[in-house]
Amino acid sequence: MSTSFVSETELPGRKINLDTLQIIAHRYYWASELVHGKDVLEVGCGPGLGLGWLSRNAKRTIGGDITEESIALAKEHYGPRMEFVRMDAHKLPFKDNSLDAVVCLAAIIYMDLPAFLDECHRALRTDSILVINTPNKDLPSFRPSRLSRKYYSVPELYLLLNQHHFDANFFGAFPATQGPTKIRSRFLFSGKIAGGKAFGFLGLYKLGERLTGFQAASMTLRKELREEEMRSAKNIQVTPIRFDSPDIRHRIVYAVAHAR
């Protein structure tokens, strides 16, 4: 397993804007609502940014990734709080019928998806769930990632999931007409800056947005998504979408699939 996706990975310490943060945070906010009381594997967990959030609801949370550097960063941050395994998504190191949920967020574009779906179906218990999200390739402004293998439209993804014994529902988020998501005003801030005003992680971003403009403002990605970051995703609307036609309304597509 010499493959490395570190150049494509959202790593702690990197500068990002609010729109990117919201997209990252929303993946885990959405997925966490679906894994209550379950044994959960995140495939393509990278440095584990959202595993702590998933573990709030899950019975057991495991992070898996093929990139050695990412797994090392995750282990260093979480220590004994979380389980990690370096693995190939096409050969999951888990017994048959041993998991309740597999979560794969923004990672299927790097995989042989049919092989991955077969492995998920093997490792999942009957009526367990597979949660996927992916950038929407059907938008006119879409740009592929450098190391990506293949992107899927909603109908293509539905067909593959059905062929590999999953019944799926699809959802869209981040409207394409909206552009970068603007920050809302309902934040609780902590910490202090000059003048005695209270600001936290997102509060400082709000200040930067006012002073320098949205595109210029940036923030540093933390090692783990926490309450302040997740507030930025809480009110993002998720809309059910049809499975039999391409979606041209949303930048991000989610699939929630049940193994049969």
Backbone as numpy.savetxt, mean C-alpha at the origin, in Angstrom:
# Nx Ny Nz CAx CAy CAz Cx Cy Cz
17.93 -15.65 -4.62 17.08 -14.46 -4.62 17.96 -13.21 -4.62
18.52 -12.88 -5.76 19.40 -11.73 -5.86 18.68 -10.48 -6.33
17.38 -10.59 -6.65 16.64 -9.44 -7.15 16.53 -8.35 -6.10
16.70 -7.09 -6.54 16.56 -5.94 -5.64 15.68 -4.89 -6.29
14.69 -4.41 -5.53 13.83 -3.34 -5.98 14.02 -2.09 -5.12
15.20 -1.97 -4.53 15.43 -0.87 -3.60 15.30 0.49 -4.29
15.64 0.56 -5.59 15.53 1.84 -6.30 14.08 2.25 -6.52
13.15 1.30 -6.43 11.73 1.56 -6.63 10.98 1.66 -5.31
11.67 1.43 -4.21 11.01 1.31 -2.91 10.90 2.66 -2.21
9.77 2.87 -1.55 9.57 4.08 -0.74 10.30 3.88 0.58
11.49 4.45 0.67 12.36 4.20 1.81 12.29 5.32 2.84
12.41 5.00 4.12 12.48 6.03 5.16 13.64 6.98 4.87
13.40 8.24 5.15 14.42 9.26 4.92 14.29 9.98 3.60
13.51 9.42 2.66 13.32 10.07 1.37 12.31 11.20 1.49
12.49 12.21 0.65 11.57 13.34 0.61 10.37 13.00 -0.27
9.18 13.29 0.22 7.96 13.07 -0.54 7.03 14.26 -0.34
6.05 14.42 -1.24 5.04 15.45 -1.02 3.80 14.83 -0.38
2.85 15.66 -0.04 1.67 15.19 0.68 0.86 14.20 -0.15
0.75 14.44 -1.45 -0.01 13.54 -2.30 0.54 12.12 -2.23
1.86 11.99 -2.31 2.49 10.68 -2.22 2.26 10.06 -0.85
2.38 10.86 0.21 2.13 10.35 1.56 0.72 9.81 1.70
-0.25 10.55 1.17 -1.64 10.11 1.30 -1.88 8.80 0.55
-1.27 8.66 -0.61 -1.44 7.41 -1.37 -0.83 6.25 -0.60
0.37 6.45 -0.03 1.01 5.39 0.76 0.17 5.06 1.98
-0.22 6.09 2.73 -0.96 5.88 3.97 -2.32 5.23 3.71
-2.96 5.64 2.62 -4.30 5.11 2.36 -4.29 3.61 2.08
-3.22 3.12 1.45 -3.12 1.67 1.21 -3.33 0.90 2.52
-2.64 1.35 3.55 -2.65 0.62 4.81 -3.90 0.94 5.63
-4.39 2.15 5.53 -5.63 2.49 6.22 -6.77 1.62 5.67
-6.83 1.50 4.35 -7.87 0.69 3.69 -7.70 -0.79 4.03
-6.49 -1.30 3.86 -6.26 -2.73 4.10 -6.48 -3.11 5.55
-6.14 -2.23 6.48 -6.26 -2.56 7.89 -7.70 -2.81 8.31
-8.64 -2.19 7.61 -10.05 -2.38 7.93 -10.57 -3.74 7.50
-9.78 -4.46 6.70 -10.22 -5.75 6.14 -9.58 -6.95 6.82
-8.68 -6.72 7.77 -7.89 -7.85 8.31 -8.12 -8.08 9.80
-9.23 -7.65 10.34 -9.51 -7.83 11.76 -9.44 -9.30 12.16
-8.59 -9.59 13.14 -8.51 -10.92 13.69 -7.90 -11.97 12.78
-7.21 -11.55 11.73 -6.70 -12.50 10.73 -5.18 -12.69 10.83
-4.72 -13.85 10.33 -3.30 -14.08 10.11 -2.95 -13.49 8.76
-2.13 -12.43 8.75 -1.93 -11.61 7.56 -0.48 -11.65 7.10
-0.30 -11.82 5.80 1.01 -11.68 5.17 0.96 -10.49 4.23
1.90 -9.55 4.39 2.06 -8.52 3.36 3.20 -8.93 2.44
2.89 -9.09 1.18 3.88 -9.45 0.16 4.38 -8.16 -0.50
5.69 -7.99 -0.53 6.26 -6.75 -1.03 6.18 -5.64 0.00
6.49 -5.98 1.24 6.33 -5.03 2.35 7.38 -3.93 2.35
8.46 -4.10 1.56 9.53 -3.11 1.58 10.10 -2.97 2.98
10.35 -1.73 3.43 10.89 -1.52 4.78 9.84 -1.58 5.87
8.61 -1.96 5.53 7.58 -2.17 6.54 6.87 -0.93 7.01
6.73 0.07 6.15 6.14 1.34 6.56 4.78 1.20 7.22
3.93 0.29 6.70 2.57 0.19 7.21 2.26 -1.05 8.01
3.28 -1.87 8.28 3.01 -3.12 9.00 2.53 -2.86 10.43
3.06 -1.86 11.07 2.61 -1.52 12.41 1.13 -1.18 12.43
0.68 -0.48 11.40 -0.74 -0.12 11.32 -1.60 -1.35 11.05
-1.16 -2.21 10.14 -1.90 -3.44 9.88 -2.03 -4.29 11.14
-0.97 -4.32 11.93 -0.94 -5.20 13.10 -1.91 -4.74 14.19
-2.41 -3.52 14.12 -3.37 -3.05 15.11 -4.65 -3.87 15.07
-5.02 -4.33 13.88 -6.26 -5.09 13.73 -6.03 -6.58 13.52
-4.88 -6.94 12.96 -4.63 -8.34 12.62 -4.30 -9.16 13.87
-4.56 -10.45 13.78 -4.16 -11.38 14.83 -2.66 -11.63 14.79
-2.14 -11.79 13.57 -0.72 -12.02 13.35 -0.33 -11.33 12.05
0.80 -10.63 12.05 1.22 -9.89 10.87 2.64 -10.29 10.49
2.82 -10.66 9.22 4.12 -11.06 8.70 4.45 -10.19 7.50
5.67 -9.68 7.46 6.13 -8.91 6.32 7.08 -9.72 5.47
6.85 -9.73 4.16 7.72 -10.47 3.26 8.15 -9.63 2.08
9.40 -9.77 1.68 9.92 -9.02 0.54 11.13 -9.76 -0.02
11.40 -9.54 -1.31 12.53 -10.21 -1.95 13.82 -9.41 -1.81
13.71 -8.11 -1.50 14.88 -7.24 -1.44 15.52 -7.29 -0.06
16.74 -7.75 0.00 17.43 -7.94 1.27 17.57 -6.65 2.06
17.88 -5.55 1.37 18.06 -4.26 2.05 16.77 -3.81 2.74
15.64 -4.03 2.08 14.35 -3.62 2.66 14.03 -4.43 3.90
14.22 -5.73 3.84 13.95 -6.58 5.00 14.87 -6.19 6.17
16.11 -5.89 5.89 17.05 -5.49 6.94 16.59 -4.20 7.62
16.12 -3.24 6.84 15.61 -1.99 7.42 14.38 -2.25 8.29
13.49 -3.10 7.81 12.28 -3.40 8.58 12.60 -4.09 9.89
13.51 -5.07 9.86 13.89 -5.78 11.08 14.57 -4.83 12.07
15.39 -3.94 11.56 16.09 -2.99 12.44 15.11 -2.09 13.16
14.07 -1.66 12.44 13.10 -0.76 13.06 12.16 -1.47 14.03
11.58 -2.60 13.61 10.54 -3.25 14.40 11.07 -4.19 15.47
12.28 -4.72 15.26 12.80 -5.66 16.25 11.84 -6.83 16.45
11.59 -7.23 17.69 10.72 -8.39 17.96 9.23 -8.10 17.80
8.85 -6.86 17.50 7.43 -6.52 17.36 6.77 -7.23 16.18
7.55 -7.60 15.16 6.97 -8.08 13.92 7.78 -9.23 13.35
7.12 -10.09 12.58 7.79 -11.19 11.89 8.12 -10.76 10.45
9.32 -11.14 9.99 9.71 -10.84 8.62 10.35 -12.06 7.98
10.16 -12.18 6.67 10.79 -13.26 5.93 11.18 -12.73 4.55
12.43 -13.01 4.17 12.84 -12.69 2.81 12.36 -13.81 1.91
11.64 -13.45 0.83 10.97 -14.49 0.07 10.72 -14.05 -1.36
10.46 -15.04 -2.20 10.03 -14.83 -3.57 8.50 -14.94 -3.59
7.84 -13.93 -4.13 6.37 -13.92 -4.15 5.80 -15.06 -4.98
6.62 -15.66 -5.84 6.15 -16.75 -6.69 6.30 -18.12 -6.01
6.93 -18.12 -4.82 7.11 -19.36 -4.05 6.97 -19.02 -2.57
5.77 -18.76 -2.13 5.54 -18.32 -0.76 5.95 -19.41 0.22
6.77 -19.08 1.22 7.26 -20.09 2.17 6.26 -20.37 3.30
5.05 -20.72 2.91 3.99 -21.00 3.88 3.25 -22.26 3.47
2.76 -22.98 4.46 2.03 -24.21 4.21 0.68 -23.92 3.55
0.11 -24.93 2.95 -1.23 -24.82 2.38 -2.22 -24.44 3.48
-3.16 -23.58 3.13 -4.27 -23.22 4.04 -3.78 -22.70 5.38
-2.76 -21.85 5.36 -2.17 -21.37 6.62 -2.38 -19.89 6.89
-2.98 -19.15 5.93 -3.15 -17.71 6.09 -4.62 -17.32 5.90
-5.00 -16.22 6.56 -6.34 -15.67 6.40 -6.39 -14.53 5.40
-5.27 -13.86 5.20 -5.25 -12.71 4.30 -3.85 -12.51 3.75
-3.80 -12.17 2.47 -2.57 -11.71 1.83 -2.83 -10.29 1.35
-1.92 -9.39 1.68 -2.01 -7.99 1.28 -0.83 -7.70 0.37
-1.12 -7.13 -0.80 -0.06 -6.80 -1.76 -0.35 -5.42 -2.32
0.39 -4.44 -1.87 0.09 -3.04 -2.14 1.15 -2.42 -3.04
0.73 -2.05 -4.25 1.62 -1.41 -5.24 2.79 -2.29 -5.63
2.61 -3.61 -5.60 3.72 -4.52 -5.90 3.43 -5.52 -7.01
2.18 -5.71 -7.41 1.89 -6.73 -8.42 2.52 -6.38 -9.76
2.85 -5.13 -9.99 3.43 -4.71 -11.27 4.83 -5.29 -11.49
5.44 -5.80 -10.42 6.78 -6.37 -10.52 6.77 -7.90 -10.59
5.61 -8.51 -10.62 5.49 -9.96 -10.46 5.02 -10.65 -11.72
5.23 -11.95 -11.76 4.49 -12.85 -12.64 3.16 -13.09 -11.92
2.15 -12.32 -12.27 0.93 -12.30 -11.47 0.21 -13.64 -11.44
0.07 -14.37 -12.54 -0.58 -15.69 -12.45 0.11 -16.62 -11.45
1.44 -16.63 -11.45 2.16 -17.49 -10.50 1.92 -17.04 -9.07
1.90 -15.74 -8.84 1.64 -15.21 -7.50 0.24 -15.56 -7.04
-0.75 -15.43 -7.91 -2.13 -15.75 -7.53 -2.28 -17.23 -7.19
-1.61 -18.08 -7.92 -1.65 -19.51 -7.59 -1.08 -19.77 -6.19
0.01 -19.09 -5.86 0.62 -19.26 -4.55 -0.28 -18.71 -3.45
-0.91 -17.59 -3.71 -1.84 -17.03 -2.72 -2.99 -18.00 -2.47
-3.55 -18.53 -3.54 -4.68 -19.44 -3.38 -4.27 -20.69 -2.61
-3.09 -21.17 -2.85 -2.60 -22.35 -2.12 -2.44 -22.06 -0.63
-1.87 -20.91 -0.30 -1.54 -20.60 1.10 -2.74 -20.09 1.90
-3.76 -19.57 1.20 -4.92 -19.02 1.89 -5.95 -20.09 2.23
-6.60 -19.89 3.36 -7.72 -20.74 3.72 -8.94 -20.40 2.86
-9.88 -21.31 2.79 -11.09 -21.07 2.00 -11.82 -19.83 2.50
-12.24 -19.00 1.57 -12.96 -17.75 1.84 -12.09 -16.71 2.54
-10.77 -16.89 2.50 -9.87 -15.85 2.97 -9.77 -14.75 1.90
-9.02 -13.68 2.20 -9.02 -12.56 1.26 -7.62 -12.22 0.77
-7.61 -11.69 -0.44 -6.41 -11.13 -1.06 -6.73 -9.67 -1.34
-5.92 -8.76 -0.81 -6.12 -7.32 -1.00 -4.99 -6.79 -1.86
-5.36 -6.20 -2.99 -4.38 -5.68 -3.96 -4.68 -4.22 -4.23
-3.63 -3.43 -4.42 -3.85 -2.13 -5.04 -2.77 -1.88 -6.08
-3.10 -1.04 -7.06 -2.19 -0.81 -8.17 -2.48 0.53 -8.81
-1.48 1.20 -9.37 -1.75 2.40 -10.16 -2.63 2.05 -11.35
-3.45 3.00 -11.77 -4.39 2.76 -12.86 -3.74 3.08 -14.20
-3.47 2.06 -14.99 -2.77 2.24 -16.26 -3.65 2.86 -17.34
-4.96 2.95 -17.12 -5.87 3.43 -18.15 -6.05 4.95 -18.16
-5.36 5.65 -17.27 -5.41 7.11 -17.29 -4.50 7.64 -18.40
-4.91 8.69 -19.10 -4.07 9.25 -20.16 -2.70 9.72 -19.66
-2.63 10.13 -18.41 -1.37 10.66 -17.85 -0.49 9.56 -17.25
-0.88 8.30 -17.37 -0.16 7.21 -16.72 1.27 7.08 -17.26
2.21 6.84 -16.31 3.60 6.58 -16.67 4.08 5.32 -15.95
4.60 4.35 -16.68 5.03 3.09 -16.03 6.29 3.26 -15.22
6.44 2.41 -14.22 7.66 2.37 -13.41 8.77 1.69 -14.19
10.00 2.05 -13.89 11.15 1.58 -14.67 11.33 0.07 -14.58
11.13 -0.51 -13.41 11.38 -1.94 -13.21 10.12 -2.79 -13.30
9.01 -2.18 -13.66 7.75 -2.92 -13.68 7.75 -3.98 -14.77
7.00 -5.06 -14.50 6.86 -6.15 -15.47 5.62 -5.97 -16.32
4.48 -5.68 -15.67 3.22 -5.52 -16.39 2.21 -4.80 -15.51
1.42 -3.92 -16.13 0.29 -3.28 -15.46 -1.00 -3.89 -16.01
-2.04 -3.86 -15.15 -3.30 -4.49 -15.52 -4.44 -3.50 -15.43
-5.33 -3.55 -16.43 -6.58 -2.81 -16.35 -7.51 -3.55 -15.39
-8.60 -2.92 -15.00 -9.56 -3.58 -14.11 -10.11 -4.86 -14.75
-10.55 -4.83 -16.01 -11.05 -6.10 -16.59 -9.98 -7.19 -16.67
-8.75 -6.81 -16.98 -7.67 -7.80 -17.03 -7.42 -8.42 -15.66
-7.43 -7.57 -14.65 -7.20 -8.07 -13.29 -8.35 -8.95 -12.82
-9.57 -8.54 -13.15 -10.73 -9.36 -12.80 -10.64 -10.74 -13.44
-10.30 -10.78 -14.72 -10.22 -12.05 -15.44 -9.17 -12.97 -14.83
-8.00 -12.41 -14.52 -6.93 -13.22 -13.92 -7.35 -13.75 -12.55
-7.93 -12.89 -11.73 -8.36 -13.33 -10.41 -9.40 -14.44 -10.53
-10.34 -14.28 -11.44 -11.37 -15.29 -11.62 -10.77 -16.62 -12.10
-9.84 -16.55 -13.02 -9.19 -17.76 -13.54 -8.41 -18.50 -12.46
-7.95 -17.75 -11.45 -7.14 -18.35 -10.39 -7.94 -18.52 -9.10
-9.27 -18.63 -9.25 -10.16 -19.05 -8.16 -10.36 -17.99 -7.09
-10.50 -16.72 -7.53 -10.83 -15.63 -6.62 -12.04 -14.88 -7.17
-12.98 -14.55 -6.28 -14.09 -13.66 -6.61 -13.74 -12.27 -6.10
-13.74 -11.28 -7.00 -13.18 -9.97 -6.65 -14.19 -8.84 -6.81
-14.08 -7.86 -5.92 -14.75 -6.58 -6.04 -13.68 -5.50 -6.20
-14.02 -4.45 -6.95 -13.05 -3.42 -7.28 -13.51 -2.05 -6.79
-12.51 -1.23 -6.45 -12.77 0.09 -5.90 -11.74 1.08 -6.45
-12.15 2.32 -6.60 -11.24 3.36 -7.07 -11.06 4.43 -6.01
-9.87 5.02 -5.98 -9.57 6.11 -5.04 -8.69 7.14 -5.74
-8.67 8.33 -5.20 -7.88 9.44 -5.73 -8.34 9.80 -7.15
-9.43 10.57 -7.24 -9.98 10.93 -8.55 -8.94 11.56 -9.47
-8.96 11.13 -10.72 -7.98 11.62 -11.69 -8.15 13.11 -11.96
-9.38 13.61 -11.86 -9.64 15.02 -12.13 -9.22 15.93 -10.99
-8.94 15.32 -9.84 -8.62 16.10 -8.64 -7.17 16.52 -8.60
-6.28 15.74 -9.23 -4.85 16.02 -9.14 -4.34 15.73 -7.75
-3.17 16.23 -7.40 -2.63 16.00 -6.05 -3.61 16.43 -4.98
-3.85 15.56 -4.05 -4.87 15.77 -3.02 -4.47 16.89 -2.07
-5.37 17.83 -1.89 -5.09 18.95 -1.00 -5.33 18.55 0.44
-4.53 19.09 1.31 -4.62 18.77 2.73 -5.88 19.37 3.32
-6.52 18.64 4.22 -7.72 19.13 4.90 -7.32 19.85 6.19
-8.29 20.53 6.78 -7.98 21.37 7.93 -8.11 20.65 9.26
-8.66 19.43 9.29 -8.93 18.76 10.56 -7.75 17.93 11.02
-6.68 18.59 11.50 -5.52 17.89 12.02 -5.27 18.32 13.46
-4.82 17.37 14.27 -4.37 17.69 15.61 -2.87 17.75 15.57
-2.29 18.88 15.95 -0.85 19.08 15.82 -0.17 18.94 17.17
1.10 18.55 17.15 1.91 18.47 18.35 3.29 19.01 18.03
4.08 19.30 19.06 5.40 19.87 18.84 5.30 21.38 18.77
6.44 22.08 18.76 6.43 23.53 18.74 7.49 24.06 17.80
7.21 25.25 17.22 8.20 25.98 16.45 8.23 27.40 16.98
9.07 28.25 16.37 9.23 29.63 16.85 7.88 30.32 16.93
7.70 31.14 17.99 6.46 31.86 18.18 5.47 31.11 19.03
5.82 29.89 19.45 4.97 29.14 20.35 3.81 28.43 19.70
3.72 28.45 18.36 2.62 27.77 17.69 2.88 26.28 17.64
1.81 25.52 17.75 1.94 24.05 17.78 1.81 23.48 16.37
2.77 22.67 16.00 2.74 21.99 14.70 3.30 20.60 14.85
2.75 19.67 14.10 3.30 18.33 14.03 3.80 18.06 12.64
3.94 16.78 12.33 4.47 16.36 11.03 3.66 16.97 9.89
2.32 16.82 9.94 1.48 17.36 8.90 1.24 18.86 9.08
1.34 19.33 10.32 1.21 20.76 10.56 2.33 21.54 9.89
3.55 21.03 9.98 4.68 21.66 9.31 4.51 21.63 7.81
3.93 20.55 7.29 3.67 20.49 5.86 2.67 21.57 5.46
1.63 21.76 6.27 0.63 22.78 5.98 1.28 24.16 5.93
2.17 24.41 6.88 2.88 25.68 6.90 3.72 25.83 5.63
4.43 24.76 5.26 5.25 24.80 4.06 4.42 25.02 2.81
3.22 24.44 2.78 2.34 24.61 1.64 1.94 26.07 1.48
1.65 26.75 2.60 1.25 28.15 2.54 2.40 29.04 2.11
3.60 28.72 2.60 4.74 29.59 2.35 5.37 29.39 0.98
5.39 28.15 0.49 6.16 27.85 -0.71 5.35 27.28 -1.85
4.07 26.96 -1.62 3.27 26.33 -2.67 3.32 24.83 -2.55
2.24 24.16 -3.02 2.09 22.72 -2.80 3.24 21.92 -3.36
3.61 22.16 -4.61 4.60 21.30 -5.25 5.98 21.45 -4.62
6.28 22.63 -4.07 7.61 22.86 -3.50 7.77 22.24 -2.12
6.67 22.16 -1.37 6.76 21.65 -0.02 7.01 20.15 -0.03
7.78 19.67 0.94 8.07 18.24 1.01 8.27 17.85 2.46
8.27 16.54 2.71 8.48 16.01 4.04 9.33 14.76 3.93
9.86 14.34 5.05 10.70 13.15 5.08 9.88 11.96 5.52
9.95 10.88 4.77 9.19 9.68 5.09 9.75 9.00 6.32
8.88 8.71 7.28 9.30 8.06 8.51 9.47 6.55 8.32
10.01 5.91 9.33 10.22 4.46 9.28 8.93 3.69 9.46
7.93 4.35 10.04 6.64 3.68 10.29 5.54 4.71 10.22
4.46 4.41 9.52 3.30 5.29 9.46 2.60 5.31 10.81
2.33 6.51 11.30 1.70 6.64 12.60 0.43 7.48 12.51
-0.12 7.84 13.66 -1.42 8.51 13.70 -1.47 9.75 12.82
-0.45 10.59 12.90 -0.48 11.85 12.14 -0.53 11.61 10.64
0.28 10.69 10.16 0.27 10.39 8.73 -1.05 9.76 8.30
-1.59 8.88 9.14 -2.81 8.18 8.77 -4.02 9.10 8.75
-3.99 10.19 9.49 -5.10 11.15 9.43 -5.27 11.71 8.02
-4.18 11.82 7.30 -4.26 12.36 5.94 -5.00 11.43 5.00
-5.17 10.16 5.38 -5.84 9.18 4.53 -7.25 8.87 4.99
-7.60 9.27 6.19 -8.85 8.84 6.82 -10.08 9.19 5.99
-10.10 10.36 5.39 -11.29 10.82 4.68 -11.21 10.69 3.16
-10.21 9.95 2.67 -10.13 9.71 1.23 -11.29 8.82 0.81
-12.05 9.26 -0.17 -13.22 8.50 -0.60 -12.81 7.31 -1.47
-13.45 6.17 -1.23 -13.25 4.96 -2.02 -14.59 4.61 -2.67
-14.57 4.41 -4.00 -15.79 4.23 -4.76 -15.81 2.87 -5.44
-16.89 2.08 -5.28 -16.99 0.83 -6.04 -16.96 1.11 -7.55
-16.25 0.28 -8.30 -16.17 0.45 -9.75 -16.50 -0.87 -10.44
-16.90 -0.77 -11.70 -17.26 -1.95 -12.50 -16.01 -2.76 -12.82
-16.20 -4.07 -12.93 -15.08 -4.95 -13.26 -14.96 -5.22 -14.75
-15.99 -4.84 -15.54 -16.04 -5.24 -16.94 -15.69 -4.12 -17.92
-15.17 -3.01 -17.42 -14.73 -1.93 -18.31 -13.59 -1.17 -17.65
-12.67 -0.63 -18.44 -11.55 0.13 -17.86 -12.05 1.32 -17.05
-11.38 1.60 -15.97 -11.71 2.76 -15.13 -10.82 3.93 -15.55
-11.43 5.05 -15.86 -10.67 6.25 -16.24 -10.91 7.40 -15.27
-11.44 7.06 -14.09 -11.80 8.11 -13.13 -10.86 8.20 -11.94
-10.07 7.14 -11.68 -9.29 7.09 -10.45 -7.83 6.79 -10.75
-6.97 7.35 -9.94 -5.53 7.09 -10.10 -5.11 5.76 -9.48
-5.84 5.32 -8.45 -5.50 4.09 -7.73 -6.68 3.14 -7.76
-6.40 1.87 -8.04 -7.42 0.83 -8.07 -7.13 -0.19 -6.97
-8.18 -0.58 -6.25 -8.11 -1.64 -5.25 -8.93 -2.83 -5.69
-8.46 -4.02 -5.37 -9.24 -5.25 -5.53 -9.27 -5.98 -4.21
-10.46 -6.39 -3.81 -10.63 -7.24 -2.61 -11.20 -8.55 -3.12
-10.38 -9.61 -3.04 -10.73 -10.89 -3.65 -10.84 -11.97 -2.59
-11.87 -12.80 -2.70 -12.10 -13.90 -1.77 -11.76 -15.22 -2.46
-10.93 -16.01 -1.79 -10.57 -17.31 -2.34 -11.75 -18.26 -2.28
-11.96 -18.99 -3.35 -13.06 -19.97 -3.37 -12.52 -21.38 -3.60
